[in-house]
């Protein structure tokens, strides 16, 4: 099916472990984004990518790593998870052009124990 | 720099009454403004956007929003609310003069429509 998907939908891990959250979109959108959603903070941008092999930091990038070897995939890795990274993570994508809205995936709820 | 404020954490209305969710913004240049809705355990869904032109923008599910440049506001409205409109609403802004496509989101407003 066309759209933007995220996996896993739910993840529980322990402090210090590496975790990778997957994001896949079928629209061939150039831009992709990773956000985290925390109560009282709305959505905060972690990283974004303008195209394959082009990524840049957002508002809260510390502790996260991204890559984009293919246009359709944009994985987010927590290299050594911390409790403060417990959150709901959303991936989004959009067409090129600042007037275009972003389309969001269903989210991944991550708990770090 | 760009930012958005949603001054109300919660809005409660009775079904059939008008619904307003407030949003004010700050940008260096001209704003591109967006409203999204989030239902429980779901991702954000796009409702409408203001880019240029008519200050009254119509969107999905009967929602509309009014852009007011002098008050730097972009309030979301619905003339007659439904119980199914109960959700979390986010306003977002992008600076049209900016060189990236980043959106800044407000903290969100929880709307509860009672039957």
Interface residues (C-beta under 8 A of the other chain):
Chain A: X31 X33 X35 X40 X41 X42 X43 X44 X45 X48 X50 X56 X58 X90 X92 X94 X98 X99 X100 X101 X102 X103 X104 X105 X106 X107
Chain B: X32 X34 X36 X41 X42 X43 X44 X45 X46 X49 X51 X90 X94 X96 X98 X100 X101 X102 X103 X105 X106 X107 X108
